[in-house]
């Protein structure tokens, strides 16, 4: 699908997902401008703080994007400052949507990254978009509040809300679960301390995520909320077993009570039928390949 300009503004473009999405979109012929509150480091970046509406308006006026992908957020669930989390994830998004409506009201698409964490612990095996959200932590609550707030703009802006389930890849910060586990094996550590060993997650490769974002961006889909997931659940114990094989030794796993959350989401497996109906079949990345890409990355970790 061809567009006259194909200019997309990505908030959070310096983050783990943003860097990969920028490269993927540029390869597909898009002009990508990254928005970050840090000083711009080149012509394809612009500086603005989500907490400063006037900066957002100035950035949008300068770039004149056809589309916006909003990734910027505090994404680490145990983040220690709930107020900062709500200020960024909820009110930062509010400021951005107001700025878009003021400066580029005829924008073609606004894609907003929410999170599958909004579902909490629903009493179903596999979660589709009809499941009622029931967040159990501040991160998930901030994302659900953001979704509800964003929908008040739905009659004025072409919004698309995505709920990514867990995903990973080379360069993801080591405080996230899979990179933490793989890093221990890469450093040949004899012991790893983890929290709840019974959790089951739907893990995808970041390459799936960025392809889905591009295909949604290039589609005519708007006014929807959609899961991004593999549809397959993997238990933490299975990750350990697979890494034992990849690394060639068995690590000792110890449960550290400090890492066990009282409100832990125990099982989080998504249904991707709606996503496939909207954009077609999805690439399949096997868990062994995902783990191997982290264990022997072909590119240096992102900052």
N, C-alpha and C positions, 0 to 999 in steps of 0.2 A: 504494500500500500504506500503510495507516494504522497507527500505533503509538500506545499510550496516552500516552507522554511525548515521544518523539522528541528526546531530549537526546543530543548527541554532543560528546565532548571531543576537540579537535584539538591535538596537540602540534605546535609549530612554526607556530602560526597566524598569526604576524606575518611569516612569510617570503613569498616570491613566490607559491608555490603555495597556502600556507595562507590568505592574504588573499582570494584568488579563490575558494577552496573555501568559506570562511566565508560570503561573500556569496551564492554559488550555493545553499548549503544553507539559509540563512536565507530566501531567496526561495522555496524549496520547502517552507517551513513547519517547518524544524527549529530547535530551540533549540540554539545553538552556543556552547560555552565554549572559549576558547582558552587553552592552557597554555604558558607561557613562563617562562624563569628571570628575566626582567626583572620589575620591580614591575608589578602589575596596574594598568591605566589605566581600568578601568570594570567594571560588573557582569557583563559577558560575558567576563571574563578572570580567570585565576587564576595565581598565581606558584608555580612549583616548578622545581627543578633535577633533571634526569635523573640526576645523580650523587648525589642525596640521597634515598634510599628513603623516609625518614620524611616528607619534603615531598611526595612523590608519593602516599603513602598518605593524607595529610591532604587533598590536593587532590581525590582521588577520593572520599573520604568526604564532602566538602563538595558536590561536583557531582552524585554518584550518576548517572553517565551510563548510557544504554542501550547506547551504542556508543563506541568509541574509534578515531580515525584517527591513526596515528602517522607524522607527516611529519618531525619534528625530526631533523636529521642534519647532519653536515658533508658537503656535496655537491660541493664543488669538487675535481676529481680531483687537480690538482697541489698540494693543500694541503700546507704545509711541515712539519707535525707529525704523523707517522703515529700516535704514541702517543695524541695527543688524538683522532684520527680513530677509533681502536678504542675508546677510552674512551666516546666519544659514541655512535657507531653500533652498537657491539656491547653494551658493558656498560650504557649508558644504556637500551637496549631491554630488557635483562635485568631491570634495576631496575623498569622500567615494568610488565613482564609479572608480576613477582612482586607488585607493588603491586595490580594488577588482580585477581589470584588471591586476594589476602588481603582486599581491601575490597569488590569487586563480582564475586564468582565466578560469578554468574548472568548476567553481561553478555551481550547479544545478539550482538555482533560486535566483533572487533578486527581492523581493517584496517591492515596494515603495509606501508609503502612501501620496497621494496628498489630494485633498479636493473638495467636490461639490461646494464650493464657487467659483471655477473657472468659473462656468456657468454664474454668475452675475444675471441679470434679463431678461432671454430669454422670448420671446412672445409666450410661449407654456404652456399648462396646466401641463404636466408631462414631465420631462427631461430624455431623453435617451442619450447614448454616442455619437450619431450623431449630437447633438446640438453643435453649435459653441461656445466655451467659450468666455465670455466677462466680465472679472473681473472688479469689481468696487471699490476695496480697495487694499492696499499694501499686505495684507496677501494673498488674492486670486491671485494677480499678481505674488507674489514670488513663489507660488505653480505652476502656469501655466508656468512660466519661467523655473522652475525646471523640469516640464514634458518635455518641448521642449528640454532642455539640455540633459536630460536622454535619449531621443530617439536617440541622436547621438551615443549612445553606443549599440543600439539595434542589430547591426550586430555582436557585439562581446560578449554581455552578455545576458543571458535569463531573460529579464526584464518583470515585471508585475506591471502596475500602477493602483492603486485603488483610487477611488474618494468617500470616505465615506461622506454620508450626516450626519445630526446631530444625535448624539447618547449620551447616558447618563447612569448613574448607580451610586450606592453608592460609595462615595469617590471622585467623580469628584469635582474639585475646585468650590467654591461658587461664583466666579465671572462669571461662565457660567450661562446661562439663567435659565434652569430648576432647577439646585441645588440652585440657588439664591431664586427662588420662593418657593421651598419646605422648605428651611431653615427658611424663614420668618414664614411659618405656624408652623414649629416645635417649633420655639421660641414664638409662639402665638402673633406675632406682629399684631397690629391692622391695619397698613398701609404698603403698599409696593409701591415704586416708580419704574416705568418702562419706557421704551422708546416707540417706535411705537407699539401700541396695535393691529395693523392690520396685523402683520406678520403671515405667515403660514409656518410651517416647517415640514419636514419629519423626525420624531424622531424614533430612534431605541434603543434597549437595548444593552449595551456594550457586553453582552453575545452573541448576534447575530454577532457582529463584530468579536470577537475573534474566533468564530467557522468558520466564513467565511474565515478568514486569514488562519486558519489551513487547511481547505479543499482546498483552493487555493494552499497552500504550498505543499500539498500532491498530487495535481493533476499534469497533464502534461501541464497545461495551461501556456503559455508564449507569449510575444509579443502582449499583449492585454492591453487595458485600460477599466476598468469596474467600474460601480457604485456599492456602497454598501448602500442599503436603504431598507425601508419597503414598499415603494410605496404608502403610506398613508400620507396625509397632515393633520396637526392639527393646528388650530388657537390658538393664545396665549390666547384669551378669553376663549376657551374651556379648556385649561390647568387650568386657574383660577377657572372655574366652577367645574371641577373635584376635585381640591384640596379643595375647599369649602366643598364638600361632604366628602372627606376623613378626613379632619381635624375637621369637625363639626362646622365650623363657617365661616362667610363671611368676607373676608379681604377687606379693602378699597384700590382701585387701583388709584394711581395718576400718571399722565404723567409728567415726569421730562424732560423739553426740553434739558437738558444737555445730556440725554441718547438717544436722537433721532438723528440718523445719517442721514446726507443729502444724502448719497449714500447707504441707507439701501437696502438690498436684500429683497424684499417684500414677494416673494413666492418661495419656494424651495422644490419641490416634485420630487422624483426620480422614474425612471422606472428600475425595477430590472429583466426584462425579460432576458437580456444577462447574468447576474450573475447566474440565475437559469438554463439557458441553459448550462452554463459551469460546474456548480458543483451540480446541482439538487435542489430540493425544500428546502426552508429555514424555520427555526423555527419561530414561530409567538409569539411575546410578546405584549400583549395588553397594551395600554397606561395606564389604571388604575393600572395594575400590576407594570409597570415601576415606576409610581409615588409612589405607596405604598412601593416599595423596597427602594426608597429614603427617604420616610417619616419615615419608621420603618426599618432601615438597620439592617441586621443580622451580619454585620462585621463593625469594626471601620473604620472611614474614612482614606483614604490613605494620607500619608504626602505630 
